[in-house]
Amino acid sequence: MMPFSPKKTSFSHSKRRGSISFPSSLLGIGLIFLFILIAVYPRLFPQEEFIPLNQKMDYFSGIDIHGNEQWFHNIKGKLNLVVFGASWCSVCVSSMDEIESIYQKYSNKDFKVIYIAIENSLEGMVKFEKKFSPSYTMLLQNEDILKHFNTPSAIPSYFILDSSGVLLYKSVGYFPKTEIKSLMKKMEK
């Protein structure tokens, strides 16, 4: 009987079928590139500049559903909610009833809502308006409005302004019902 002796075989990872050999120098170069990209990225893609609170906004204008130009200083109230939203945004659509409700509650106390519709055309905004029939003003987005609000990064976006156009509050995504109630109480005093 012969003692068991395993055959000696050479095993090489680089000769295995389907495997990739990756020299460590390439890994080092890749890591250096990654660190450079991380350091330079903010300069390549500047982040949105936020409008500071208590800053007076310039007056803006937009086209309403009838094709008429409307200016903020002509439609403003004591407290103004400027909403950026769109018909294709499910969160925006679901907030329409809540916006209408708060508008109905405070409209007799000089509370105004100005809805900026992010739509491709006046016809698109008119369809959106007909679906919900809001009691408040709806304007079509334009470059002037987007410039004044630093092109909101997401929708829905909410901005609360006082009668002189000073920014009191801003929010993205979440409807600022509590903040509106609080600011209306302060305005009533």
N, C-alpha and C positions, 0 to 999 in steps of 0.2 A: 504494500500500500504506500502510495506516495503522499507525502504531506501536502496539504493544501497551500498553494502559493499563488496569491493573486498576481495577475499580469500587471506589469507597470505600464500605465498609459500616460501620455502627456495630454494635459488639458489646457487649452488656451482660449481665453474669452474672445480674443480678436478673430479667431478662426471659426467661431460658432456661427452658424448660419442665421442671418437676420439681426445680429447684434451690431451695435455701432461703437466704435472706439472713439472716445472723447478725450483728447489730450488736456491735461490740467492747465496748460497755457491758454487755451481757448476759454476755459472756464474763468480764468482770471481776467481776461480781456472783457468777457461778457459782464462780469461783476463791475468792472470799472465803468463800462458803458452805462450800466444800470444806475450807478451812483451819479454819473454826470447827468443823465436824463432826469433823475429825481431833483437834482439841484437846479436845472435849467427849466424844468416844466412850468413853474409859475410865471416865468417871463415869456414863455411861448404862448401860453393860454391864460391871459390875465383874468382874474376872478371879477365877478360883478362888483361894481362899486355900490355900496349900500347908501341909500339916502339917509342922512342922520335925522333922528327925531328932532322936533322943534325947529326944523328948517322950513322957511317959507318957500313954497313951490311957485314956479312961474305959472301964469294962467295958460290953459291949453284949450284947444277946440277940437271938435270932431263932427262927423256927419251922422245925423240921426236917421231913423228908419224912413223918413220922408225925403231924405236927400238934402236936408237943410243943415247948414253949419251952426253948431251950438257952442257957445263959449262958457267955460266954467264959471266966470264971474257973473254970467246972466242966469245960471241955473242953480247956483250954490245956495246952501242954507246955513244955519248956525253950525251944524255938524254934518259932514259929508262923508259918505262911504263910497270910495272908488273901488270897483271890483273889476279885475281882469279875468275873463272866463271865455269858454268856447262851447259850441254845440257838440263837438266831438270829444269833449272831456267829461267823463262820467261823474267825477267829483263836482265839477262845475254845475252840471245838470241837476244833480241831487241837492245842491245847495240853493237852487232857485226858489223853492217854496219857503225856505228859511229867510232868505233875503226879502222876499215879498212880505212875509209875516212881520219882520222887524220894521220894514218900511211903513206898513199900515199902522203899526203900533205908535210910531213916533212922527209920522209925516205932519200931523197937526201941530207939532212942536218944532217945526222948521228943520226937520231931519231929511236930507236928500240922499238918494242913491244914484250914482252914475255908473252904469255897467259898460265896460269897454269890451266889446265883442271881438275876439281874436278870430276873425273869419276872413276868407279870401276875397269876398266881394260884398257889396251892399245887398245883393239878392240873398246871399247866405245868411246875413244878419237878419234880414226881414223874415226868412223862414224860421230862424231861431226865435225871434220875437213873437211870431204868430203862434208858435207851439206853446209858449208860456204866458203870453199877454201880460207882461209886467206893467205895473202902474208907474214905475220909475223910468228915468231917461236911459236909453241904450244908445251908445255911440260906437261906430266902427273904428277899429284901431287905425292909427296912422303913425307916420314917423315922428311927428311932433309929440304926440302922447307918449310913445315909447321912449323918446329921448327924455322927456320930463320925469318919467318914472324909472329911468335907467333900465329899460327893457326887463320887466320882471322875469326871473329865472325859471319860474314854474307857475302853473295856474291850478286852481284859482289863487289869485293874490289879492289881498285886501289892504287898502290904505285909508286911514281916517284922517280927514283934514278939517280944520276949523273954518270959519267964514272968511278969514283972510288968506287961506291957503297954506296954513302952517301944518306940517305933518305931525300928528299926535300919536299915531299907532300904525304899525304895519305887520302883516301876517301872511304866511304862505300855507295854503292847504286847509287850514282850520278856520271855520267861520267865527269871527270875533264877537259873538253875541254878548258875552259878559262885559267886554270892554266897551261896547256901544252903550249898554245900559248904564255902566258906571260914568261914562263921559256925558251921557244925556242928563244924569242926575246933577253933575257938576255944572252943566250949562243952565239948568233950571234955577240954580241958586242965585 
